[in-house]
């Protein structure tokens, strides 16, 4: 299967440029913008991915290093939170990745929310058409417990699928555990999840909430990215999607994720911003 392409006329190019400029300004000024579906429409996913591609290219040209990809909108609970009932993907950069208990500056976000996930690290490329669950299992080097701090440049999280796709799948930051786990004999669909905020449980879930299993979600991602000419490569970090409802991050605090049989990870959200902490 060849990569998906779109034929852009002058009008299409203009609206894509307009949306890219709006999202860039929202990120730079830390001021959310109106839903970009006003320009893209609510269903033109190809146009939304073209906006994402241009924003990713601009970040790469400015020196950002791509380290993998993330899947969004995998858990039914999250889909119901936004009324968007299909998954999407975005790109991860090195400056989005933090380690267990490493301080994460609250000021880098606009409207942050936390969710518990399982992160995959690939040991092989996943670049063949029709990637299967078996392909994902063979390609996975190890998995890690992970907290994703999702964010949106769209005011009030007022999203259609085109809004979140264009906005790099509502990406913010990820916090990774530091103990790797092999997949041998593990059924990730049965992994239970509890997310705590300052010691109080705030979200519950399980692996089966993520498209049936996080392995199924990664297979979906591999097929989708190959079709769009952006295949997953050996060494990529893949955030496989939420295992339960996301929760608002209203200020500084500790978010601790516990996964049955896969350890735990803690995100330490601190006041301040990246410029102050640099």
Secondary structure in CASP SS format (residue, H / E / C, confidence):
PFRMAT SS
TARGET T0000
AUTHOR 0000-0000-0000
METHOD secondary structure of the structure
MODEL  1
X C 1.00
X C 1.00
X C 1.00
X C 1.00
X C 1.00
X C 1.00
X C 1.00
X C 1.00
X C 1.00
X H 1.00
X H 1.00
X H 1.00
X H 1.00
X H 1.00
X H 1.00
X H 1.00
X H 1.00
X H 1.00
X H 1.00
X H 1.00
X H 1.00
X H 1.00
X H 1.00
X H 1.00
X H 1.00
X H 1.00
X H 1.00
X H 1.00
X H 1.00
X C 1.00
X C 1.00
X C 1.00
X E 1.00
X C 1.00
X C 1.00
X C 1.00
X H 1.00
X H 1.00
X H 1.00
X H 1.00
X C 1.00
X C 1.00
X C 1.00
X C 1.00
X H 1.00
X H 1.00
X H 1.00
X H 1.00
X H 1.00
X H 1.00
X H 1.00
X H 1.00
X H 1.00
X H 1.00
X H 1.00
X H 1.00
X H 1.00
X H 1.00
X H 1.00
X H 1.00
X H 1.00
X C 1.00
X C 1.00
X C 1.00
X C 1.00
X E 1.00
X E 1.00
X E 1.00
X E 1.00
X E 1.00
X E 1.00
X E 1.00
X C 1.00
X C 1.00
X E 1.00
X H 1.00
X H 1.00
X H 1.00
X H 1.00
X H 1.00
X H 1.00
X H 1.00
X C 1.00
X C 1.00
X C 1.00
X C 1.00
X C 1.00
X E 1.00
X E 1.00
X E 1.00
X E 1.00
X E 1.00
X E 1.00
X H 1.00
X H 1.00
X H 1.00
X E 1.00
X E 1.00
X E 1.00
X C 1.00
X C 1.00
X C 1.00
X E 1.00
X E 1.00
X E 1.00
X H 1.00
X H 1.00
X H 1.00
X C 1.00
X C 1.00
X C 1.00
X C 1.00
X E 1.00
X E 1.00
X E 1.00
X E 1.00
X E 1.00
X E 1.00
X E 1.00
X E 1.00
X E 1.00
X E 1.00
X C 1.00
X C 1.00
X C 1.00
X E 1.00
X C 1.00
X C 1.00
X C 1.00
X C 1.00
X C 1.00
X C 1.00
X H 1.00
X H 1.00
X H 1.00
X H 1.00
X H 1.00
X H 1.00
X H 1.00
X E 1.00
X E 1.00
X E 1.00
X E 1.00
X E 1.00
X E 1.00
X E 1.00
X E 1.00
X E 1.00
X E 1.00
X E 1.00
X C 1.00
X C 1.00
X C 1.00
X E 1.00
X H 1.00
X H 1.00
X H 1.00
X C 1.00
X C 1.00
X C 1.00
X H 1.00
X H 1.00
X H 1.00
X H 1.00
X H 1.00
X H 1.00
X C 1.00
X H 1.00
X H 1.00
X H 1.00
X C 1.00
X C 1.00
X E 1.00
X E 1.00
X E 1.00
X E 1.00
X C 1.00
X C 1.00
X C 1.00
X C 1.00
X E 1.00
X C 1.00
X C 1.00
X C 1.00
X C 1.00
X C 1.00
X C 1.00
X H 1.00
X H 1.00
X H 1.00
X C 1.00
X E 1.00
X E 1.00
X E 1.00
X E 1.00
X E 1.00
X E 1.00
X C 1.00
X C 1.00
X E 1.00
X E 1.00
X E 1.00
X E 1.00
X E 1.00
X E 1.00
X E 1.00
X H 1.00
X H 1.00
X H 1.00
X E 1.00
X C 1.00
X C 1.00
X C 1.00
X H 1.00
X H 1.00
X H 1.00
X H 1.00
X H 1.00
X H 1.00
X H 1.00
X H 1.00
X H 1.00
X H 1.00
X H 1.00
X H 1.00
X H 1.00
X H 1.00
X C 1.00
X C 1.00
X C 1.00
X C 1.00
X E 1.00
X C 1.00
X C 1.00
X C 1.00
X C 1.00
X E 1.00
X E 1.00
X E 1.00
X C 1.00
X C 1.00
X C 1.00
X C 1.00
X E 1.00
X C 1.00
X C 1.00
X E 1.00
X E 1.00
X C 1.00
X C 1.00
X C 1.00
X C 1.00
X E 1.00
X E 1.00
X E 1.00
X E 1.00
X E 1.00
X E 1.00
X E 1.00
X C 1.00
X C 1.00
X C 1.00
X E 1.00
X E 1.00
X E 1.00
X E 1.00
X E 1.00
X E 1.00
X E 1.00
X E 1.00
X C 1.00
X C 1.00
X C 1.00
X H 1.00
X H 1.00
X H 1.00
X H 1.00
X C 1.00
END
